[in-house]
Structures are given as structure tokens and as C-alpha cells.
Amino acid sequence: MLIATRSDFSDARTVYRGSAAGYFLSGLANGEYYFRLEGKSGAVSAPVRLEVMHQSLQRAIWLSAIGMLVTLAIVLTILRGARDE
Amino acid sequence: MSSADAILPANTAWLLLALFSVLWIALGVYWGRRNKSFEDHALAGRNIGLALGTATAAATWITSNTTMLAPQFALQLGIWGMIAYSTASFGLLLFAPMANRIRALMPKGYTSGDFFRLRYGKLAWAIFLVFTLFYSLTWLVSMAMAGGIVLNALSGIPYVWGMSVILAVCVIYTMRGGLAAVIGTDFIQSLIIIVGIVVVGFAVLSHVSVEEIHANLAAERPALLDVLFPAAIMAIFNNLLFGLGEVFHNNVWWSRAFAFREGVAGKAFALGGLVWLPIPIAAGFIALASGALNVPVPAPDMVGPLVIADVLGMAGAVAIFVIVFCSLASSIDSLLAATSDLVTEDIYRRMINPAAPQQNLKKIAQYVTVALGVFTWAVCLPRIGSLATVLFFAGPLVGAMIWPIVTGLYWRSATSVGAVGGMLLGAGVGLVCYFAIGWYVATLIATAVSMIWVLGCALIAKPRFDWAKLKETA
């Protein structure tokens, strides 16, 4: 299976070589990708276009900040223990 | 999956299944001989020591998710995904001081339901029971279902047979042996899982170096190494808070706090958390090696078994089968025991028959265990795959219970209005966010909303709770 960032496959590289019927791919950066299969005999499949767009980094950082605040408050409450007994 | 795709021959798998089934049932019956009362059955006589305590805390938290989902997290979310999954150990680490406090405040307590009833009254108790039973039953169903699916994928054993055998074995030894059997088998199961994961980790490293894995990831899956991978960053605190909510509220953990010998609970949970911490990291590392090893992964949830079988061949296939079987059994037995105790203590004893003698309560707990097993089996039978995802709805429910529990244990100013409002508002807003935004914010938002309400109520509250009310004697 070949992957390329140009539709003419001029920068293509092999992702997997073998006889598996399925392949899970993750971890691609933002951008456009093209895939195609090549057989041993040289037969080539039609290309498949894939666009990768990650979620908003700004939203992720905001949510993490809230998460850190809530977690810190929980940790401090437990470590501080009971004070008014 | 057909048996032709399986990584372990069905005959070998059946033999392993039979051997371990006989072992667990024999141990359950043996350890159950000493149980005379409900207290013996449900809390192992409140006399569990440090070694067994540590092992049961770690083993119960190593579910089939740890050995199957942690690699999937690593493959989908990269290094942060591995770390996000391992943050679930914070649940055990932070529960350590809480367990000491629980033991001191409630020396005669049985369940987490007892705490809600005595601390916040009947309405908060009722809401807690609905939330916790939803969570426990969906967890139980998802584990049993995962058992059937994974055994089928590994060995070609038909789904219904795999699911039925795992469930039946756990029901039999939990019913006969109670918590003592659950904790005893957890000890053996945790040793098998830890040794198995370490051997597999070293085997992977002997086939491919860390440098090769890194080079492969940098070239083909760069986002998995990216420090600013948005989806992975979002998963960290959502996962962490989900883990805290699960441990803080569930009777699986409270029953252990009550069962551990005095002075043991805190140390056992802290050590259990430290023992658990590297397991998802090791399991995740195995997944990250899949590209460098050129192992094709058709679906992310099968990455762990496929890499292990590729590296270790037949021995790896046997190892992963045994590890998965032990992970499933150590969680299903704990859930069965803790949920049957909750139903027996909080529903039968407190609502239906308060005068029931201890001997009868033990019998009721055994019947409830069987009933839970039959219920789970019936729900799992049609293999509705989407049912397992229902467990994710539980995120907002358990997140919303964190603050009522923490403040209820430490602050005299925590109120019933705060607890009831915190649970309902937190869970409600969290569920809305689950559907409106996504799963990755639901637990986080639920916990934050619950926190604001609970803290606000505690700030303006005049009454101060009398801790002696938690020391109920019967």
C-alpha cells in the first residue's frame, strides 16, 4: 500500500507490504493524502483521497486548563484532610 | 471471526479455559468454607493484609480494557494516549488516604451506599443507587461481552460459549467464596498478568529497538509523537476524572476499604496504584511497535494480540489468551461481589427486611450474585455491539459524584442539598455536553459543574455534620 501527499504519487512511499485484507492507519498530520494499492504483477488500484483535519488546539488547551484546575482542587481537598473536627 | 483467522487453535484455547475454570472454582469453594456470616462473605471478616490488599487493588483495576483498550489508545492517540490511560492509576492513589478516612469514620460500614444514606439522607442515597447500579451493570455487561468477543477473536471459540463460560465460572466462585475468593484469585491473576506483560514487553524489544519504533512513528504517524495532538490532550483530564469518579463512588473499592485490616487500606491502595501504573504504558508501547514490526492491524482494538502473536508466535498467543482471561475474571468477580453486596445491604436489608439475620443475608447475597450473572448473560446473549458504548454514558454520572463524596468525607459543612444538586446538575449538564460536543468533554464538564454547586452550598451552609452519625452499629 502506497501513501503520498501529491495526487501524481511522485512522493509516494510504502506503508505496508503484505497480504492483509484490512489496515488501520492513525497519527497523520493535518493535510491531504492519497493512497493506492500495488500488486506484485504491477497492477495499480484507483487512488483514494483522504483529508486529515485535527480538532481545535485552542479548545483542547482550554479544556485541559479546566481539567487541571478541577483535578488540583480535588487533590488539595483530599490532602488537606478534615480541619474542622 | 472464523477459526482460520484466530491466532490460537481452538483446542488449545478450550484446554486453557477448562484448566483455569477448574482452578478458580476450586479455590473459590476452598476459600468460601470459612464464611459463616454476611460480614465474612461480603468483607472477608475485615481482615485482609497488605500483600493481598495491594494485589486485589491492582488486579481489579486491570480489566480487559487495560490489556486491550490501552494499546488502542496508544495507536489512536500516541504517547499522550498512553499517558492519558495510565492516569487512571490516580484513582487508586488518591483513594488511599480516603480509604483510611472511610475505615476510621465507618468501622462497621458495609457499602458506599451506607455512606450516602447516613451522610446525606434518603434522596441522595436513592440518586446514588440509580447512578451506581447503572454504572456497575453496564461495566459488568461490557466486560462479559468483551470476554466473548476477545476469546472468539483470539481462538475462534464461539462468542456465546466464551461469554457464558467466563461468566459462569466467575459467578460460581464468587457465590461460593465471597470477597475472600475474589481477593485470593485476584492475587494469582495479578501475578500472571504482570509477569505476562513484562515478558511480552521484553520480547517486543528483542525484535525491534526503541530507535526503530521512533523512526517509524516519526515518518509514518507523526501525530502520535506530537506534544500538541489536540484529541490526545483533551483525553487526558477527561480520562483522569472518569477514573477518579469510578473509584471514589463504586462499592468495588469501598468494600475493599472496609475489608482491609486496620492500617492496611491506605498503603494497599497506594501500592496497588503504583503496581497498576506501568501496565497500560507497557501495553501501549506494544501497540506503537506495530508499524516498525510491519504488523497489519485491521481494527485498532486487536493491535495488542496481533503484535504479541507476531513476536512470540504460539507462546505469545497462549500468553495473551491467559492474560486476557485473568484480566476479565479479576474484574467480573469484583463487580459481581460488590454489586451483590450493595443490593443485599442497601436494597434488601435497608429497604425490605431490616431484621434479617446475618446468616440469611449471606444467602441473599449468594442468590443476588446468581441473579446478576443470569441478567448479565441474558443481556449479552444477542451480542449488540453498541451496548458496550453505553458504559461511556456513565462518565458524567460518576464524575458528578466525585465532589459530594470527597467533601462529604472531609467537610462537616457539606450538605444534602449540595450533594443532590451536584449529582443531578453535574450529570445532566455532562450528558447534554456528551451529545452536543462529544465524549471527551462529558466527564470533565460534569465534574466541574458538580464542583461549583457543591462548593457553593458548603460555603453558605450553617449546619455542621456530626461524624458520629456515620458510626452505625448494625
Interface residues (C-beta under 8 A of the other chain):
Chain A: I3 R13 V15 Y16 R17 G18 A20 A21 G22 Y23 F24 L25 S26 G27 L28 A29 H54 Q55 S56 L57 R59 A60 I61 L63 S64 I66 G67 M68 V70 T71 A73 I74 V75 T77 I78 L79 R80 G81 A82 D84 E85
Chain B: L75 Q76 G78 F90 L94 P97 M98 R101 L217 A219 E220 R221 P222 A223 L224 L225 D226 L228 F229 P230 A231 I233 M234 I236 F237 N238 L240 L241 L244 N294 P296 V297 P298 A299 P300 V303 I402 W403 V406 T407 L409 Y410 W411 R412 S413 Y440 V441 L444 T447 A448 M451 R464 W467
